Amino acid sequence: MDAAITAASERQARVLQDAEARELYEMRQKAERDRRSELAFAEEKGMKKGRLEGQIELLDLLDKGYTAEDIRRKLESR
């Protein structure tokens, strides 16, 4: 494991010495950070949408006269 870490550190040091290679490396790192950020944002947006849809479904059931017990049983059967 230590040999792999040492090799990776040496490789990184060589890459960072070359300005063009360093710029490409930094661009790839930024792209990866951006991708992760976009995924996290999309996940949060999806979760909010799901919660909203659940709330709307709950209100629809209440409007139809379902009791809290009816709704609990319906949710448990999923």
Contact map, one row per residue, 1 for C-alpha under 8 A:
111110000000000000000000000000000000000000000000000000000000000000000000000000
111111000000000000000000000000000000000000000000000000000000000000000000000000
111111100000000000000000000000000000000000000000000000000000000000000000000000
111111110000000000000000000000000000000000000000000000000000000000000000000000
111111111000000000000000000000000000000000000000000000000000000000000000000000
011111111100000000000000000000000000000000000000000000000000000000000000000000
001111111110000000000000000000000000000000000000000000000000000000000000000000
000111111111000000000000000000000000000000000000000000000000000000000000000000
000011111111100000000000000000000000000000000000000000000000000000000000000000
000001111111110000000000000000000000000000000000000000000000000000000000000000
000000111111111000000000000000000000000000000000000000000000000000000000000000
000000011111111100000000000000000000000000000000000000000000000000000000000000
000000001111111110000000000000000000000000000000000000000000000000000000000000
000000000111111111000000000000000000000000000000000000000000000000000000000000
000000000011111111001100100000000000000000000000000000000000000000000000000000
000000000001111111101100000000000000000000000000000000000000000000000000000000
000000000000111111101100000000000000000000000000000000000000000000000000000000
000000000000011111111100000000000000000000000000000000000000000000000000000000
000000000000000111111110000000000000000000000000000000000000000000000000000000
000000000000000001111111000000000000000000000000000000000000000000000000000000
000000000000001111111111100000000000000000000000000000000000000000000000000000
000000000000001111111111110000000000000000000000000000000000000000000000000000
000000000000000000111111111000000000000000000000000000000000000000000000000000
000000000000000000011111111100000000000000000000000000000000000000000000000000
000000000000001000001111111110000000000000000000000000000000000000000000000000
000000000000000000000111111111000000000000000000000000000000000000000000000000
000000000000000000000011111111100000000000000000000000000000000000000000000000
000000000000000000000001111111110000000000000000000000000000000000000000000000
000000000000000000000000111111111000000000000000000000000000000000000000000000
000000000000000000000000011111111100000000000000000000000000000000000000000000
000000000000000000000000001111111110000000000000000000000000000000000000000000
000000000000000000000000000111111111000000000000000000000000000000000000000000
000000000000000000000000000011111111100000000000000000000000000000000000000000
000000000000000000000000000001111111110000000000000000000000000000000000000000
000000000000000000000000000000111111111000000000000000000000000000000000000000
000000000000000000000000000000011111111100000000000000000000000000000000000000
000000000000000000000000000000001111111110000000000000000000000000000000000000
000000000000000000000000000000000111111111000000000000000000000000000000000000
000000000000000000000000000000000011111111100000000000000000000000000000000000
000000000000000000000000000000000001111111110000000000000000000000000000000000
000000000000000000000000000000000000111111111000000000000000000000000000000000
000000000000000000000000000000000000011111111100000000000000000000000000000000
000000000000000000000000000000000000001111111110000000000000000000000000000000
000000000000000000000000000000000000000111111111000000000000000000000000000000
000000000000000000000000000000000000000011111111100000000000000000000000000000
000000000000000000000000000000000000000001111111110000000000000000000000000000
000000000000000000000000000000000000000000111111111000000000000000000000000000
000000000000000000000000000000000000000000011111111100000000000000000000000000
000000000000000000000000000000000000000000001111111110000000000000000000000000
000000000000000000000000000000000000000000000111111111000000000000000000000000
000000000000000000000000000000000000000000000011111111100000000000000000000000
000000000000000000000000000000000000000000000001111111110000000000000000000000
000000000000000000000000000000000000000000000000111111111000000000000000000000
000000000000000000000000000000000000000000000000011111111100000000000000000000
000000000000000000000000000000000000000000000000001111111110000000000000000000
000000000000000000000000000000000000000000000000000111111111000000000000000000
000000000000000000000000000000000000000000000000000011111111100000000000000000
000000000000000000000000000000000000000000000000000001111111110000000010000000
000000000000000000000000000000000000000000000000000000111111111000000000000000
000000000000000000000000000000000000000000000000000000011111111100000000000000
000000000000000000000000000000000000000000000000000000001111111111000010000000
000000000000000000000000000000000000000000000000000000000111111111100000000000
000000000000000000000000000000000000000000000000000000000011111111000000000000
000000000000000000000000000000000000000000000000000000000001111111000000000000
000000000000000000000000000000000000000000000000000000000000111111100000000000
000000000000000000000000000000000000000000000000000000000000111111111110000000
000000000000000000000000000000000000000000000000000000000000010011111110000000
000000000000000000000000000000000000000000000000000000000000000001111111000000
000000000000000000000000000000000000000000000000000000000000000001111111100000
000000000000000000000000000000000000000000000000000000000000000001111111110000
000000000000000000000000000000000000000000000000000000000100100001111111111000
000000000000000000000000000000000000000000000000000000000000000000011111111100
000000000000000000000000000000000000000000000000000000000000000000001111111110
000000000000000000000000000000000000000000000000000000000000000000000111111111
000000000000000000000000000000000000000000000000000000000000000000000011111111
000000000000000000000000000000000000000000000000000000000000000000000001111111
000000000000000000000000000000000000000000000000000000000000000000000000111111
000000000000000000000000000000000000000000000000000000000000000000000000011111
